[in-house]
Amino acid sequence: MLGTDEDLLRDLMGRAVGDLHASPAVTTRVLARQRRRRWRNRAVTTVVTGAAAGTVAGVVVAGQGGGARSQPGVTPARLTAAQHVLYQLSDAAATTPSPAGRYVELTETQSGGIRRTSVLDRQTGDVYTYQRGAGVPSELPVAKHDSPTTAQFAGWPTDPARLRAFLLSQARQQNALAEKELQQQLSTLPAKLREKKAAAAQPEAGITADDLVFEQATDTLWNPLVPPSLRSALYKVLAGTPGVSVRTHTRDLSGRPATEISRVDNPQGETTSTFEDPATGTVLESLFVTPANRATGVAASTDYDLYQSITSSSTLPANPYSK
């Protein structure tokens, strides 16, 4: 991936206006999603193949969109098997404490074997990125206010229905911002090319509120600054989102026992999966499998983030890869 919003926008605009297969509407959506995952993917990565494997007990959530309601610590009656698993994760997350220090350090391995340490400042939301891998710098510029702060996360609603509405509103605002940025870029094109692209731009069909809520929930769960009450509520939102698949007794790419939560993003056919520690509700891995799409010029890819440890300290850690 590219290093800044401007770089990312330039790359996506190249797809939208360089070849006449990718419509600006498609590009807008890709840009909005990439902004939400931006700092985890700020290095150039290599496409890989493969996925986590394990014993599978597959079930599908049949939620009603608003999220099942319950009193704290009480599992509602008449849940599907998948919803029951998600409520178990919710209970586990609610009792797993957050890191205490100001600076929270997340170590991971990404696609292409890139080793990365991301340091999040709980007070400012600034993110420091250190990494080691072929063709990537050992340190990236500080991403200012790139994550919600602990105080901001504390202001998010934890009632499942209200949280779902909040996530949906947030997604739509991000999409609108991405559309505005895209249109600003299109306005700089020569008139004939701009007219051709405007004529080709059609609203992207098939995007639903459930698609957006799932993306927002899973794009939030991996963040180590998310407090226990909010993490717990996010699992309840997923339990009320139709189309969510749950696999129990599986493993992440490093072999750790995990519960997999996944869903197909209908328009692009991308399957997004998040692997959780069943004992703590902590995210172990994020997996993104995208099929090839000749119409949009998107190549098939499999990308992952394998999270290895979360620690915290009162002082900013040094770059562990500088030696």
N, C-alpha and C positions, 0 to 999 in steps of 0.2 A: 504494500500500500504506500501511499505518498505521505509526505511529512506534514503538510498544512492543509487547511481548508482550501486555500487558493490553488495549491498543487492538485488536490483532489478534484476540485471543480474544473480545472483546466483539462485534466485527464478525461473526466466524464464528458465535458463539452466536446473533446476530440471525438468521442464515440458518437455523440449526438449530431455533430455538424460536419465531421470529417467524412464519415460514411453516411449515407442517407437511409440506413436501416434502423438505427436506434432513434426513436422519437424523443423529443424533449420531455414528454410526460413520463416515459420510462426512466430517463436520466434523472429527473427530479426525485423520483422515489428512491433510486439507488443512492443518490447523494444524501437524502435524508437519513437513510439507514446507516450509511457509512459514517455520517457525523456522529450518530449515537454510539458507534463502536470505535470511534476514531483512535483514541489513544492506545487501545489494545493492539492496533494494527498499523502503527505508524512506521514500521520498518518495511522495506521491500521483502516480500516473502516468496517462497518457491511453492508451486502447487504440488501437493502430495496426494497419494491415494491410500486407502485403508480407513478402517473405522474400529471403534471399540467392539469387542466381542465378549460373549458370555452367555450364560443360561438365561433364557428369555421366558417371561410370563407376560405376554402382551395383552393389554386391555386398552380401551379407548374411552376417554372422558366424553360424556354426553351432557355438558353443562347447559345452563339456561342463560348464559351471558352476563348475569349480574353477580355471579359468585354465590355459592351457598352460604347461608347465614348461620351463625352459631354464637354462643357465649364463649368467652376465652377459655381454651382448654377443653371444650366440649365438642365432640364430633357429631354433626347432624345425623339424623336417622335417614335411611333409604338412600345412601350414597352408592354409586357404582363402585366396582372394585378399584378402578383407577383413582376416583375421587377419594376413596378411603386411604390410598397410598399417599396422595397429595396432602391430605389432612394430617397424616402421620409425620410427613416432612415439615408441615407447618408447626406441629407441636414440638418437634425436635429443634427447629430454628428458633422458636420462642424462648428456649432455655439455654441457647448457646451464646455466651457473652461476646460482645464486640471487643476488638483490640483497644487497649487503654491509652497508649501513647499518642502524642500529637501526629507523628509520622507513621503511617501504616505501609509496610513493605510487602509487596506481592511478588513472588518469584514464579516464573512459568517457563515453559518451552512452547514455542510456536511452530507452525508449519515451516518446513525447511530446516528444522533443527536449531532455530534461533533461540538462544537463552536470553531471558529478559527479566529485569527487576524494575518494577514500577513502584515509586514511592508517592503516596497520596498525603497531602497536608489536610488534616481533618478540619482545620480552621479556615483555610483559604480556598480549598479545592484545587490548588496547584498540583500538577503531576510531574514528577521527575522520572525520566526514563533512561535506564542503563541497559546495555545489551551487548551480546557477543554472537557473531555469526558471519558467514561469508557475505561480503559486500555491504555490510551495514556499519554505521558509525557506532562507537562505544557509548556515546552519550548524545541525546537529542535535546534541543532547546526546551526549556521549561514550558509546559502547556499551562498557561495561566487560567485559573478558574475552570478547568476542564472537567471537573467532577463536582456534583453537589457536595456541599460541606456537611458535616455531621448535623449542624443546626438546621440546614435546609432539609435534609432527609427527615429530621424529627418533625418537620411541619407537614409532611405528606400524610394523607388520611390512611387509617389502618382498617376502617370498615371496608369489607370487600367490595360492596357496591359503589361506595364513594371512591375507593382507590381505582376501580375499573374506569369510572368516569374521568378521574384525574389523568390516568395514563392515556386514555383516548384523546382527551383535550390536548395533552402534551404532544402526542404524535402528530395531531393535525396542525398544531402550531409549528412544529419542526418542518413538516412537509410544506407548509405555506412559506416559511423562510427559505427553504431550498428552492421552491418555485420562483420566488422573488430574485434570488441570486442568479438562477438560471436565465431568467428573462433579461436581467441586466447584462449578462454575458451575450445573449443572443442579439441584444440591441447594438452591439459593437460590430456585428457582422456586416458584410456588404449587403446592399438592399436585396439583390436577386436571391442570394443564398438565404437571407433572413426570411424572405417571402416563401421560399420553397420549404424551409423547415417549419414555418408557421402553418402552412397548408398540411404538412404531414403530421403535425402535433394533434393527437387525439387523446382524450382522457383515458388513463389506463383502466381497463375493465377488470372487474373481479376483485378489487380490493374491498375487504369488509372491515367492519369495526373489530371483529374477532382477530383478523390478521394483525391489525395495529396493536391491539391490547397484548397479544402474545409476544410480539416483537418488543414492546416496551417492557413487559414484565421480565422476559429473559435477558434483555439488555441491561436490566437493573440488578438482577440477582447476583451476578458475578462480582459486583462492586463490594470490596471488603468494608466500606464505610456504612453500608446499609445496616441500620440497627435491628435487633432481634424482632421487635414488634412488627416492623415493616416487612422484613424478610418473611415472617410468618404469614402476614396478610397477602403477600405476593403469591404464595403457594395456594391460598384460598381463591384468589382471582383466577389462577390457572385451572383450578378445579371446576370453575364455572365457565370455562371457555371451551366451546365445542371444537372438536377436531384434534384435541390434544391427546397424544398417545403416551402411555406410561409402560416402561419395561422394568421389571424388578429383577433382582439377582443377576445383574449384568456387571460389567467392569469398565473402567475407563482405560485409556491407552497405556497407562502404566501398570494396569492390573489391579487397581484398588476396587473393592466392592462398591457398587454404585447403583442408583436408580436413575434411569434415563427418562427424560421428558422431552418429547419432540412434537413437531407439527410441520406440515407442508405448507409453504407460502404459495398459494394457488397460482397467481399470475406467472411467476418465474419458475415455479416448481422446486424452489430451494427448500431443503429440509434443514431446519435449525434444531439442534439437540443440545440439551444441557444435562450434564451428569452430576448428580448430587450425592453427597455422603449421607446414607440413610440414617446414621446415628446423630448427625449434627445439623443437617440441612445446608451444609456448606457446599458451594459449587466446586467440583473437581475438574471439570472440562467443559469447554464449549466447542461444538462441532457444526460446521456449515458445509453442506453438500449441495452443489449447484449443478444441474444438468446443462448441457450445451443448448444454446438457443440461437439458431441462425438468423432469426428475424432481428434480434437485438445485438448480434455480434458477440454474445457472451459465450466464452469457452467453458467447458465442464471443469469443475474444480472441487477439491476437498481441502478445507482449511480448518485448523484447530488451534485452540489455546488450552494447554494442559497446565493447570494451576498446581503448584507444588508446596508452597508454604505461605503463611500469613503471619507476620510478626510486627511489632511496633516498638517505637522508642521515642524519647523526648527530644532527641537531636536528629538533624537530618543525616541519614546514612551516606557514606561515601560511595563512589562508584566501585562495585566489587569486581568489575572487569577491566579496570584501568591498568592493572599490572601485567 
